[in-house]
């Protein structure tokens, strides 16, 4: 489904990392204890108030320009997903441009959304613990990061969560899962039309590799896609903390997934954290 969106993207350098700088000329540091050294153009960007470890930036600029602005401060670009303009289908599927930044051992993920000359960047701390991938060729418990790109409340205790993740084992992924609440417990709905699990093995970084795949690059060394689908033994549970109703977070575990290419069975566990929830409750 994801590949059929017909995405394309500009291939960046093979290594998306960059050196941190003191900040671009004419830019101001964002006054946030959670993201010191992150710079913005105060004449074109508004910083919206929010939780201590979350920032929302609204700018009269394209998302490519906001990407360049945030990349120019003291935070190093670790990974980047780029998409062409007008990829509405990608956004619906939770696939959006984004930046993974690092400073002094802290990882921040920036989700970029917008049209034409109005872009919104949501900056959150990336989650680092709780990633487990089991099955043939999978690393088991793995160090890495995960970041939620979209959370949608469909009403009646149904929450759609889209996220990216990557691991030091060089296996990453993009997922959209549907979490359903019943009697105080959450399950993962594998029959939902929104359910998508696409893993990628790579040699550099997951988002960079996805960008090249979506651009139509063929025969990339070390890159392989694994589309996982619910098998006969599928089952999934989730733990969701809804203490802040507009920012649920937790983790989910899914077993009984089947690799569409190899028929191998895979299980996974991932953390998630919603910076914002889009409410689409039926009337």
SULMO-V154229 format. One record per pair of residues at least 24 apart in sequence whose C-alpha atoms are under 10 Angstrom apart, sorted by sequence separation. I is the first residue (numbers start at 1). GAP is how many residues later the second one is. D is the distance in Angstrom with one decimal. If there is no record, write none. Layout:
I,GAP,D  I,GAP,D
//
This chain:
76,24,8.4  77,24,4.7  78,24,6.5  97,24,9.9  98,24,9.4  99,24,9.2  100,24,9.9  101,24,9.5  102,24,9.8  124,24,9.0  142,24,9.3  143,24,5.6  144,24,5.7  154,24,9.6  156,24,8.3  157,24,4.9  158,24,9.5  173,24,7.2  174,24,5.5  175,24,8.3  200,24,5.6  201,24,6.6  230,24,9.2  231,24,8.9  232,24,7.0  233,24,7.8  234,24,8.8  248,24,8.5  249,24,4.1  250,24,9.1  30,25,9.3  41,25,9.2  75,25,9.4  76,25,5.4  77,25,6.6  78,25,9.9  98,25,9.7  100,25,9.7  101,25,9.3  124,25,10.0  142,25,6.2  143,25,5.8  144,25,8.3  149,25,9.7  151,25,9.3  153,25,9.8  155,25,9.8  156,25,7.9  157,25,7.4  173,25,5.6  174,25,6.5  199,25,8.3  200,25,4.6  201,25,8.1  230,25,8.5  231,25,5.5  232,25,8.5  233,25,9.4  248,25,6.3  249,25,5.9  40,26,8.5  75,26,5.7  76,26,5.1  77,26,9.2  100,26,8.3  141,26,9.6  142,26,6.9  143,26,7.8  144,26,9.3  146,26,9.2  148,26,9.6  149,26,9.8  150,26,8.8  151,26,9.8  152,26,9.3  153,26,9.8  154,26,9.8  156,26,9.2  172,26,8.6  173,26,4.1  174,26,8.5  199,26,5.8  200,26,6.1  230,26,6.3  231,26,5.4  232,26,9.0  247,26,7.1  248,26,5.6  249,26,8.8  74,27,9.5  75,27,5.3  76,27,6.4  88,27,9.9  122,27,9.0  142,27,6.8  144,27,9.5  145,27,9.2  146,27,9.3  147,27,9.8  148,27,9.3  149,27,9.6  151,27,9.8  157,27,9.6  159,27,9.7  172,27,5.7  173,27,5.6  198,27,6.9  199,27,4.9  200,27,8.7  229,27,8.6  230,27,4.7  231,27,5.6  247,27,5.0  248,27,8.1  41,28,7.5  71,28,8.5  74,28,8.7  75,28,5.0  76,28,9.6  86,28,9.7  139,28,9.2  141,28,9.8  142,28,9.8  144,28,8.8  146,28,9.6  148,28,9.5  158,28,9.0  160,28,9.7  171,28,6.9  172,28,5.3  173,28,8.5  198,28,5.7  199,28,6.3  228,28,9.5  229,28,5.4  230,28,6.1  231,28,9.1  246,28,7.8  247,28,5.5  248,28,8.5  40,29,6.4  41,29,9.4  70,29,8.9  71,29,9.7  74,29,6.9  75,29,8.6  78,29,8.8  80,29,9.6  85,29,9.3  86,29,7.8  139,29,9.4  140,29,9.5  142,29,9.4  157,29,8.7  158,29,9.8  159,29,9.8  160,29,9.8  171,29,5.7  172,29,6.5  197,29,8.3  198,29,4.6  199,29,7.6  228,29,5.8  229,29,5.3  230,29,9.0  231,29,9.9  245,29,10.0  246,29,7.8  247,29,5.7  248,29,8.2  39,30,7.2  40,30,6.7  67,30,9.1  71,30,8.0  74,30,9.6  77,30,9.8  78,30,9.8  79,30,9.5  80,30,9.5  81,30,9.7  82,30,9.8  85,30,7.7  86,30,9.1  139,30,6.5  158,30,9.8  170,30,8.3  171,30,4.4  172,30,8.1  197,30,6.1  198,30,6.2  227,30,9.5  228,30,5.3  229,30,6.5  230,30,9.7  246,30,6.0  247,30,6.6  38,31,9.3  39,31,6.2  40,31,9.9  67,31,8.1  70,31,8.9  75,31,9.3  76,31,9.5  77,31,9.7  78,31,9.9  81,31,9.9  85,31,8.1  138,31,8.5  139,31,9.3  158,31,9.5  170,31,5.8  171,31,6.5  196,31,8.1  197,31,5.4  198,31,9.1  227,31,8.2  228,31,4.6  229,31,6.7  234,31,9.8  236,31,9.5  238,31,9.3  240,31,9.9  245,31,9.6  246,31,5.6  38,32,6.7  39,32,8.6  40,32,9.1  67,32,7.4  75,32,9.0  77,32,9.9  139,32,8.4  160,32,9.7  162,32,9.5  169,32,8.7  170,32,5.5  171,32,8.9  174,32,9.2  196,32,7.6  197,32,7.2  226,32,9.4  227,32,5.8  228,32,5.9  231,32,9.5  233,32,9.4  234,32,10.0  235,32,9.6  236,32,9.5  237,32,9.6  238,32,9.6  239,32,9.4  240,32,9.1  241,32,9.5  245,32,8.6  246,32,8.7  37,33,9.9  38,33,8.6  39,33,7.4  40,33,8.4  64,33,9.1  75,33,8.8  138,33,8.1  161,33,9.5  162,33,9.4  166,33,9.3  169,33,9.2  170,33,6.2  171,33,9.8  172,33,8.0  173,33,7.0  174,33,9.1  195,33,9.9  196,33,7.7  197,33,9.5  226,33,6.1  227,33,5.7  228,33,8.7  234,33,9.2  236,33,9.4  238,33,9.5  239,33,10.0  240,33,9.4  246,33,9.4  38,34,8.5  39,34,5.4  63,34,8.3  131,34,8.8  133,34,9.9  137,34,9.9  160,34,7.8  161,34,9.5  162,34,8.9  163,34,10.0  164,34,9.9  165,34,9.2  166,34,8.9  167,34,9.7  169,34,9.4  170,34,7.2  171,34,8.6  172,34,5.4  173,34,8.6  195,34,8.6  196,34,9.7  225,34,9.7  226,34,7.1  227,34,7.3  228,34,9.9  229,34,9.7  231,34,8.1  37,35,10.0  38,35,5.5  39,35,7.9  63,35,9.4  131,35,9.1  132,35,9.7  160,35,8.8  162,35,9.8  164,35,9.8  166,35,9.4  170,35,7.1  171,35,7.2  172,35,8.3  195,35,9.1  225,35,10.0  226,35,6.8  227,35,9.7  228,35,9.1  230,35,9.5  231,35,9.7  37,36,6.3  38,36,6.2  39,36,9.0  109,36,9.6  111,36,9.1  113,36,9.9  131,36,8.1  166,36,9.9  168,36,9.7  170,36,7.5  174,36,9.3  225,36,8.8  226,36,8.6  228,36,9.3  229,36,9.5  230,36,9.7  36,37,9.8  37,37,5.1  38,37,6.5  108,37,9.7  109,37,8.8  110,37,9.0  111,37,8.7  112,37,9.1  128,37,9.4  168,37,9.2  172,37,9.6  173,37,9.0  228,37,8.7  229,37,9.5  36,38,8.3  37,38,6.9  107,38,8.2  109,38,6.5  110,38,10.0  111,38,6.2  127,38,9.1  128,38,9.8  133,38,9.1  167,38,8.7  172,38,9.6  191,38,9.8  228,38,7.8  35,39,9.9  36,39,9.0  107,39,9.9  108,39,8.7  109,39,8.8  110,39,8.7  111,39,8.8  126,39,9.3  128,39,9.4  133,39,10.0  166,39,7.4  167,39,8.5  190,39,8.2  191,39,8.0  228,39,9.7  35,40,9.0  70,40,8.9  107,40,10.0  109,40,9.0  166,40,5.9  190,40,6.0  165,41,7.7  166,41,8.3  189,41,9.6  190,41,9.2  27,42,8.7  164,42,8.7  165,42,8.7  67,43,8.7  164,43,8.2  29,44,8.3  67,44,9.7  190,44,7.5  24,45,8.0  27,45,9.5  28,45,9.6  29,45,9.6  67,45,7.9  100,45,9.6  189,45,9.6  190,45,7.7  23,46,9.2  24,46,9.6  27,46,8.9  66,46,8.1  188,46,9.6  189,46,8.3  190,46,8.0  23,47,9.3  24,47,9.6  25,47,9.7  100,47,9.1  188,47,7.2  189,47,7.4  23,48,9.3  24,48,6.0  63,48,9.7  64,48,8.8  187,48,8.0  188,48,4.7  189,48,9.0  23,49,5.9  24,49,6.6  63,49,6.1  98,49,10.0  187,49,5.5  188,49,5.5  21,50,9.1  22,50,8.2  23,50,4.2  24,50,9.7  62,50,9.6  63,50,6.8  186,50,8.7  187,50,4.2  188,50,6.8  20,51,8.1  21,51,6.4  22,51,6.0  23,51,6.4  62,51,9.3  63,51,6.5  70,51,9.5  98,51,8.5  186,51,5.9  187,51,5.7  19,52,9.2  20,52,7.0  21,52,5.3  22,52,5.8  23,52,9.4  62,52,7.4  63,52,8.0  65,52,9.2  66,52,9.7  67,52,9.8  97,52,9.3  170,52,9.7  171,52,9.6  173,52,9.1  185,52,8.1  186,52,5.1  187,52,8.7  18,53,8.1  19,53,8.8  20,53,6.0  21,53,5.0  22,53,9.5  57,53,9.9  61,53,9.2  62,53,7.2  63,53,8.1  64,53,9.8  66,53,7.3  96,53,7.2  170,53,9.7  171,53,9.5  172,53,9.8  173,53,8.9  175,53,9.9  185,53,7.6  186,53,6.5  17,54,9.7  18,54,9.0  19,54,9.2  20,54,4.4  21,54,7.8  54,54,9.4  56,54,9.3  58,54,10.0  61,54,9.3  62,54,5.8  63,54,7.8  65,54,8.9  66,54,8.5  67,54,8.7  94,54,9.1  95,54,7.6  96,54,8.9  171,54,9.7  173,54,9.7  185,54,7.6  186,54,7.4  19,55,8.1  20,55,5.4  21,55,8.5  53,55,9.5  54,55,9.9  55,55,9.1  56,55,9.6  57,55,9.5  58,55,9.7  59,55,9.5  61,55,7.7  62,55,4.5  63,55,7.5  64,55,8.9  66,55,7.6  94,55,6.4  95,55,8.6  109,55,9.8  171,55,10.0  184,55,9.9  185,55,8.6  19,56,8.1  20,56,5.0  54,56,9.9  58,56,9.4  60,56,9.1  61,56,4.4  62,56,5.9  63,56,5.2  94,56,5.8  181,56,10.0  184,56,9.8  18,57,8.8  19,57,5.7  20,57,8.2  60,57,5.5  61,57,5.3  62,57,5.6  63,57,7.5  93,57,9.1  94,57,8.6  179,57,9.0  180,57,9.2  181,57,9.2  18,58,5.5  19,58,7.8  59,58,8.0  60,58,4.7  61,58,6.0  62,58,9.1  63,58,8.0  91,58,9.6  92,58,9.2  94,58,9.9  179,58,8.2  180,58,8.8  181,58,10.0  17,59,6.5  18,59,5.5  19,59,9.9  59,59,5.8  60,59,6.6  61,59,9.2  91,59,9.0  179,59,7.2  181,59,9.3  16,60,9.5  17,60,4.8  18,60,7.5  58,60,7.3  59,60,5.4  60,60,9.1  179,60,9.5  197,60,9.1  199,60,9.5  16,61,6.5  17,61,4.8  18,61,9.7  58,61,5.9  59,61,6.4  179,61,9.1  198,61,9.5  15,62,9.7  16,62,6.2  17,62,6.6  57,62,8.1  58,62,4.5  59,62,8.3  197,62,9.7  15,63,8.6  16,63,5.6  17,63,8.9  38,63,9.8  57,63,5.5  58,63,6.5  138,63,10.0  15,64,8.3  16,64,6.7  56,64,6.9  57,64,5.0  58,64,8.9  188,64,7.6  190,64,9.1  15,65,9.9  16,65,9.8  38,65,9.5  56,65,5.7  57,65,6.4  187,65,8.4  188,65,8.1  189,65,9.8  37,66,8.5  55,66,7.9  56,66,4.5  57,66,8.1  94,66,9.7  98,66,9.6  186,66,8.9  187,66,9.1  188,66,7.3  36,67,8.8  55,67,5.7  56,67,6.3  94,67,8.3  95,67,8.0  96,67,10.0  187,67,9.2  190,67,9.3  12,68,8.9  35,68,8.8  54,68,7.3  55,68,4.9  56,68,9.0  94,68,5.4  95,68,8.4  96,68,10.0  12,69,9.6  54,69,5.6  55,69,6.7  93,69,7.8  94,69,7.5  95,69,8.7  11,70,9.8  12,70,8.7  53,70,8.2  54,70,4.8  55,70,9.7  94,70,9.4  10,71,9.8  11,71,8.3  35,71,9.0  53,71,6.2  54,71,7.2  9,72,8.6  10,72,7.0  11,72,9.9  34,72,9.6  35,72,9.7  52,72,9.6  53,72,6.5  9,73,5.7  10,73,7.5  35,73,8.2  45,73,9.8  47,73,9.9  51,73,9.7  179,73,8.6  8,74,8.6  9,74,4.7  10,74,7.7  34,74,9.6  44,74,10.0  45,74,9.3  46,74,9.6  47,74,9.6  48,74,9.9  7,75,9.9  8,75,6.2  9,75,5.4  45,75,9.2  177,75,9.2  7,76,6.9  8,76,5.9  9,76,9.2  45,76,10.0  7,77,7.2  8,77,9.4  177,77,9.8  7,78,9.7  7,79,9.7  8,79,8.9  95,79,7.9  7,80,7.0  94,80,8.7  95,80,9.1  6,81,8.8  20,81,10.0  94,81,8.2  95,81,9.3  5,82,8.2  7,82,9.0  20,82,9.2  93,82,9.1  94,82,7.0  5,83,9.3  6,83,9.2  7,83,7.6  16,83,9.9  17,83,9.6  18,83,9.7  20,83,8.3  93,83,7.4  5,84,6.5  6,84,9.1  16,84,9.9  17,84,9.0  4,85,9.9  5,85,6.7  17,85,9.7  4,86,10.0  2,87,9.0  3,87,9.7  79,87,9.9  2,88,7.6  5,88,9.5  35,88,8.8  161,88,10.0  34,89,9.9  35,89,9.0  159,89,9.5  34,90,9.0  35,90,8.9  2,91,7.7  34,91,8.4  1,92,9.2  2,93,8.7  153,93,9.5  151,95,9.7  151,96,9.0  151,97,9.0  94,100,9.7  93,101,7.6  148,101,9.6  92,102,9.7  93,102,9.6  93,103,8.7  165,105,8.5  164,106,10.0  165,106,9.5  100,107,8.9  163,107,9.4  165,107,9.9  99,108,8.7  163,108,9.4  164,108,9.5  98,109,8.4  163,109,7.3  97,110,9.3  162,110,8.7  163,110,9.1  161,111,7.8  163,111,9.5  161,112,8.9  162,112,9.3  161,113,7.9  97,114,9.4  161,116,9.3  160,117,9.4  159,118,8.9  160,118,9.7  159,119,9.7  131,120,9.3  133,120,9.8  135,120,10.0  159,120,9.4  130,121,7.9  131,121,10.0  132,121,8.8  133,121,9.8  134,121,9.1  135,121,9.9  151,121,9.7  159,121,10.0  130,122,9.6  131,122,9.6  133,122,9.9  135,122,9.6  151,122,8.9  152,122,9.3  135,123,9.7  136,123,10.0  147,123,9.9  148,123,9.0  149,123,9.6  150,123,9.6  151,123,6.0  158,123,9.5  81,124,9.9  135,124,9.9  146,124,7.5  147,124,8.4  148,124,5.9  149,124,9.2  150,124,7.2  151,124,8.1  152,124,8.6  153,124,6.4  154,124,8.6  155,124,7.7  157,124,10.0  79,125,9.0  80,125,8.6  81,125,8.6  82,125,8.2  145,125,9.4  146,125,6.9  147,125,6.6  148,125,6.0  149,125,7.9  150,125,8.3  151,125,6.7  152,125,5.4  153,125,6.0  154,125,6.5  155,125,6.9  156,125,8.0  79,126,6.2  80,126,8.7  81,126,4.8  82,126,8.1  136,126,9.7  145,126,9.0  146,126,7.0  147,126,7.1  148,126,6.1  149,126,8.4  150,126,7.6  151,126,5.0  152,126,4.7  153,126,4.7  154,126,5.0  155,126,4.6  156,126,9.1  78,127,8.1  79,127,7.6  80,127,5.5  81,127,5.8  83,127,9.8  137,127,9.3  140,127,9.3  141,127,9.4  146,127,8.9  147,127,8.6  148,127,7.7  149,127,9.3  150,127,7.4  151,127,6.2  152,127,5.9  153,127,5.8  154,127,5.0  155,127,6.8  79,128,6.0  80,128,5.7  81,128,8.4  82,128,8.8  83,128,7.1  136,128,6.5  138,128,8.0  140,128,8.6  141,128,9.0  147,128,9.6  148,128,9.6  150,128,8.0  151,128,8.7  152,128,6.9  153,128,6.8  154,128,7.3  155,128,9.6  78,129,9.6  79,129,6.2  80,129,9.3  81,129,7.1  82,129,5.8  83,129,9.9  135,129,7.2  136,129,7.4  137,129,9.4  138,129,9.2  140,129,9.7  152,129,9.4  78,130,9.6  79,130,9.5  80,130,9.4  81,130,5.6  82,130,9.0  84,130,9.8  135,130,5.9  136,130,7.3  138,130,9.5  80,131,8.1  81,131,9.1  83,131,8.0  84,131,9.1  134,131,8.5  135,131,4.7  82,132,9.2  83,132,8.4  134,132,5.7  135,132,6.5  81,133,9.9  82,133,9.4  133,133,7.2  134,133,5.2  135,133,8.9  133,134,5.9  134,134,6.3  132,135,8.0  133,135,4.5  134,135,9.0  132,136,5.4  133,136,6.7  131,137,7.5  132,137,5.0  133,137,8.8  130,138,9.9  131,138,5.6  132,138,6.8  130,139,6.8  131,139,4.9  132,139,9.8  130,140,5.9  131,140,6.9  129,141,8.4  130,141,6.0  128,142,9.6  129,142,7.3  130,142,9.7  127,143,9.3  128,143,8.2  127,144,6.9  126,145,9.9  127,145,7.3  126,146,9.2  127,146,7.7  126,147,8.7  125,148,9.3  124,149,9.0  124,150,9.2  125,150,9.6  124,151,7.0  123,152,8.4  122,153,7.7  122,154,9.0  2,172,9.7  16,188,9.0  17,188,9.9  15,189,7.3  16,189,8.4  14,190,8.0  15,190,8.4  14,191,9.5  16,191,9.6  16,192,7.2  15,193,8.2  2,194,8.4  14,194,7.9  1,195,8.2  2,195,9.6  3,195,9.8  13,195,9.0  14,195,9.2  2,196,8.3  12,196,7.8  51,196,9.7  1,197,9.7  11,197,8.2  11,198,9.4  14,198,9.8  12,199,8.6  11,200,6.8  12,200,8.5  9,201,9.4  10,201,7.5  11,201,5.9  9,202,5.9  10,202,7.7  11,202,9.5  8,203,7.6  9,203,6.9  11,203,9.7  7,204,8.8  8,204,8.0  9,204,8.6  10,204,9.4  11,204,7.3  7,205,9.9  8,205,8.2  9,205,6.4  10,205,6.8  7,206,8.8  8,206,5.0  9,206,4.6  11,206,9.0  7,207,5.0  8,207,3.7  9,207,8.4  6,208,7.3  7,208,6.3  8,208,6.6  9,208,9.9  5,209,8.8  6,209,8.5  7,209,8.0  8,209,9.4  3,210,8.5  4,210,9.5  6,210,8.6  3,211,6.9  2,212,8.9  3,213,9.4  56,219,9.4  55,220,9.0  56,220,10.0  54,221,7.1  53,222,9.4  54,222,9.8  51,224,9.0  2,225,9.6  50,225,9.5  1,226,9.5
//
